[in-house]
Amino acid sequence: MGELLALLSALCFGITHFVNGLVSRRHNGLTVALHAQLGGTVLALLLAVFLDAGSATPADYGWGAMSGVGTGLGVAFLYRAMSQGAMSVVVPVSDVGALALPVLVGVCFLGERPPLPAWVGIAAVPPALWWVSQSSQASGDKRRGTVSAGVPSALIASMGFGVQFLAMAQVGKDSGLWPVVLSRMVSVAVIAAVLGSYGAGWGLTGKPWAATVAAGALGTLAIVLYLEATRQQLMAVATVLSALYPAIPVLLALMLLGEHVNRRQAAGLACATVAIGLIALR
């Protein structure tokens, strides 16, 4: 069940980043990130009020706050990167730290020992993400400049998402959802600070606002699913499965935007499918 929850988390993360990536093409990415997290905070509050039955400790809230710092940095700089460069490049780049940091910490410091098939599946994820990220369009000088401008922000986002996953996995099993609420609130504060430092606009209205808020709420659902997955599965395994979310924008672009999957992307999706099967083996 933990594997399924992690995959559902990846699906929600992928849809969130796809929708907000589209909005970020016409609006400032930092502004999009702020409104997305505000929408996610509202959903987290509602879930905590109506569904919460846990009892969080100060340590749980501390981990939740740390996760929020990572979320804020990750979302702010990912959406900034997507407003600068190609989505198919910057989203997988943002996944590097999210994949590596929790897995390394889980294995090196928490004593997690995934079985051999899971190790093979984990090893198959990086090439899968790389192949999925390969664009079918030729890259001229102008396009290369745009992509390189987005990669530094995507790398900062990568470290943020790594902290998000790692810290959230440390929240206790009986803590309920209030640490998630605190995480969302802290992420809003972090994004607001980043947005103010760049002097970006604060306003977002109409359909872009509605899409961004809805996608942000879906992002909160994704982190709740990930939290539950870590309670039923090794953090290293849950993180790797949740970190498969870059494949989702490629599939959505194929189905909704009429884009085509090239050979490398098809190989990446096939590799991701094999990786899921291996990781899920007991």
RAWOTA-V239154 format. One record per backbone hydrogen bond with DSSP energy under -1.0 kcal/mol. CO is the residue of the C=O (numbers start at 1). NH is the residue of the N-H. E is the energy in kcal/mol with one decimal. If there is no record, write none. Layout:
CO,NH,E / CO,NH,E
This chain:
1,5,-2.2 / 2,6,-2.1 / 3,7,-2.1 / 4,8,-2.5 / 5,9,-2.1 / 6,10,-2.1 / 7,11,-2.2 / 8,12,-2.3 / 9,13,-2.8 / 10,14,-2.7 / 11,15,-2.3 / 12,16,-2.5 / 13,17,-2.6 / 14,18,-2.1 / 15,19,-2.6 / 16,20,-2.4 / 17,21,-1.7 / 18,22,-1.8 / 19,23,-2.0 / 20,24,-2.1 / 23,26,-1.5 / 23,27,-1.4 / 28,32,-2.1 / 29,33,-2.3 / 30,34,-2.0 / 31,35,-2.0 / 32,36,-2.3 / 33,37,-2.2 / 34,38,-1.8 / 35,39,-2.1 / 36,40,-2.1 / 37,41,-2.2 / 38,42,-1.9 / 39,43,-1.8 / 40,44,-2.2 / 41,45,-2.3 / 42,46,-2.2 / 43,47,-2.7 / 44,48,-2.4 / 45,49,-2.5 / 46,50,-2.3 / 47,51,-2.5 / 48,52,-1.0 / 57,61,-2.0 / 58,62,-2.2 / 59,63,-2.5 / 60,64,-2.4 / 61,65,-2.6 / 62,66,-2.3 / 63,67,-2.6 / 64,68,-2.0 / 65,69,-1.9 / 66,70,-2.0 / 67,71,-2.9 / 68,72,-3.0 / 69,73,-2.3 / 70,74,-2.9 / 71,75,-3.1 / 72,76,-2.3 / 73,77,-2.3 / 74,78,-2.1 / 75,79,-2.5 / 76,80,-1.6 / 77,81,-2.1 / 78,82,-2.5 / 79,83,-1.2 / 81,84,-1.1 / 81,85,-3.0 / 86,89,-1.4 / 86,90,-2.5 / 87,91,-1.9 / 89,93,-1.7 / 90,94,-2.2 / 92,95,-1.1 / 93,96,-1.4 / 95,99,-2.0 / 96,100,-2.7 / 97,101,-2.0 / 100,104,-2.8 / 101,105,-2.4 / 102,106,-2.7 / 103,107,-2.2 / 104,108,-2.9 / 105,109,-2.4 / 105,110,-1.3 / 106,112,-2.7 / 115,119,-1.9 / 116,120,-2.2 / 117,121,-2.3 / 118,122,-2.9 / 119,123,-2.5 / 120,124,-1.3 / 124,128,-1.5 / 125,129,-2.7 / 126,130,-2.4 / 127,131,-2.8 / 128,132,-2.4 / 129,133,-1.4 / 131,134,-1.4 / 140,144,-2.4 / 141,145,-2.0 / 142,146,-1.9 / 143,147,-2.5 / 144,148,-2.5 / 145,149,-1.6 / 146,150,-1.1 / 147,151,-1.5 / 150,154,-2.0 / 151,155,-2.2 / 152,156,-1.8 / 153,157,-2.4 / 154,158,-2.0 / 155,159,-1.7 / 156,160,-2.0 / 157,161,-2.8 / 158,162,-1.8 / 159,163,-2.1 / 160,164,-2.3 / 161,165,-2.5 / 162,166,-2.5 / 163,167,-2.8 / 164,168,-2.1 / 165,169,-1.7 / 167,170,-1.5 / 168,171,-1.3 / 172,175,-1.4 / 174,55,-3.5 / 177,181,-1.8 / 178,182,-2.4 / 179,183,-2.1 / 180,184,-2.5 / 181,185,-2.4 / 182,186,-2.7 / 183,187,-2.1 / 184,188,-1.9 / 185,189,-1.9 / 186,190,-2.4 / 187,191,-2.6 / 188,192,-2.6 / 189,193,-2.0 / 190,194,-2.3 / 191,195,-3.2 / 192,196,-2.5 / 193,197,-1.9 / 194,198,-1.5 / 195,200,-1.8 / 206,210,-2.1 / 207,211,-2.8 / 208,212,-2.3 / 209,213,-2.7 / 210,214,-2.3 / 211,215,-2.3 / 212,216,-2.4 / 213,217,-2.2 / 214,218,-1.9 / 215,219,-1.8 / 216,220,-1.6 / 217,221,-1.9 / 218,222,-1.9 / 219,223,-1.8 / 220,224,-2.1 / 221,225,-2.3 / 222,226,-2.3 / 223,227,-2.4 / 224,228,-2.2 / 225,229,-2.2 / 226,230,-2.2 / 229,232,-1.1 / 229,233,-1.1 / 234,238,-2.7 / 235,239,-2.8 / 236,240,-1.9 / 237,241,-2.3 / 238,242,-2.4 / 239,243,-2.3 / 241,244,-1.4 / 242,245,-1.0 / 244,247,-1.9 / 245,248,-1.7 / 247,251,-1.9 / 248,252,-2.7 / 249,253,-2.4 / 250,254,-1.8 / 251,255,-2.3 / 252,256,-3.2 / 253,257,-1.1 / 253,259,-2.1 / 262,266,-2.4 / 263,267,-2.4 / 264,268,-2.5 / 265,269,-2.5 / 266,270,-2.3 / 267,271,-2.6 / 268,272,-2.5 / 269,273,-2.0 / 270,274,-2.2 / 271,275,-2.5 / 272,276,-2.3 / 273,277,-1.9 / 274,278,-2.4 / 275,279,-2.6 / 276,280,-2.0
